[in-house]
Amino acid sequence: MNKRHLFLTIAIAAVHSIVYGQQKPPDTVAGIPVNYKEDKVGTYILPDPLTLNNGKKVTSADMWVKKRRPEIFKMYQEIQFGKAPGKPADMKFNVFDKGTPVFNGTAIRKQVTVYFTKDTSDHKMDVLIYLPANAPKPVPLLLDISFVPNSLSVADSGVKKGMMWSRDGKKVPATQTAFRKFDVEKFISNGIGVALVYYGDIEPDFAGGLPYGIRSQYLGGKEKPAPDEWGAIAAWAWGLSRAMDYFETDKDINAKKIAVTGASRLGKTALWTGAQDQRFAMVIASISGEGGAALSRRNYGETIGHITDPTRYLYQFATNYHDYSNRIDQLPMDAHMLVSLIAPRPLLLQTGNTDFWSDPKGEYLSAQAAEPVYKLFGKAGPGSHEFPGPGDTSLLNPLGYYMHEGGHAVLPTDLDVFVTFIKQYLLPN
């Protein structure tokens, strides 16, 4: 294995191993101390998602949709994730695998290349789709954004061999890793389709990646985006919307019943995807932590200062976000307001009880604080329920929460919960 491929293997393993469940979480990151003690969280006041910028209270679902939701969305767009463009005029689809029986005939595989630009040699994304063979069409579907190419995501030798990014801006052949395969058959057997997308097809995941991903086509050759322009997370979310554009053309897929999911930074991506593209009927955000569902004002685990440090992940966000590293109390929104942007659609927050870096309790408190928005639509959240223990499935409400025993990962048992959640809210009765 050469040095470049070794880097890729190590990088993926670092992201996907249960890093903070197996090892002691870091005490200092980017020179900033990390707190893991509840008695040192500090006091904070969350901004009210149901108070307009002019001070008036939101009293109805209609008022939320027409007045308050646009205000909150604009905050996230300008401060945290950045402004992204719309659907590209030159986008086109190539369905190069139109329907191959797989998994002993229980599923039909489709493969599609989405070309983002007129030049088909670059800026393209492969979408891998599995549909249950015997379920009535069109079927609901779970779209998963993955850290590895599709050929490494599933146990199917018929999948197109993928490419992945190296640090020097080159795409190299996909390298085998210890990455856990996605259990497609678990969903197929329950009448749910699965689609997978490799995030690196859309935008590379490293600080120097700007010249190589889709953002380069819209930023006019800038070496550094303006403070409110899109970061990598917004780019990945943009790509998921392009997958949705394809689903709307496929008569075998129910485009009105698409759930989107991702883990860690891709859990943040799933949340922002659902927030900015309301065509997605459901969001399942796994271990999304800081910048995702965990409250920023809660000084616990990773903070804005840690995540937006220029030596770490500032490239994933609008650079405006870093300006709040040392004045979080002045941030006009917090994670519960990102959660609220999904309302009234079903949202499941999945965490791990030893994932202290991502603050599972902070995600739970965020769901509680967002529940008043869901209640405007007659939908329930966690209510006044005490912080649940691992394995408790009693909170699979439209605004749901589930925590496994373990760390920063999506476990096989979590997928069982995903199936339950999808069947409860997306499948016909």
Secondary structure by P-SEA (a helix, b strand, c coil): ccaaaaaaaaaaaaaccccccccccccccccbbbbcccccccccccccccccccccccccaaaaacccaaaaaaaaaaccccccccccccbbbbccccccccccccbbbbbbbbbcccccccbbbbbbbbccccccccbbbbbbbcccccccccccccccbbbbbcccccccccccccccccaaaaaaaacbbbbbbccccccccccccccccccccccccccccccccccaaaaaaaaaaaaaaaaaacccccccbbbbbcccaaaaaaaaaaaacccccbbbbcccccccccccccccccccccccccccccccccccccccccccccccccaaaaaacccccbbbbbbbcccccccaaaaaaaaaaaaaaaaaaccccccccccccccccccccccbbbbccccccccaaaaaaaaaaaaaccccc
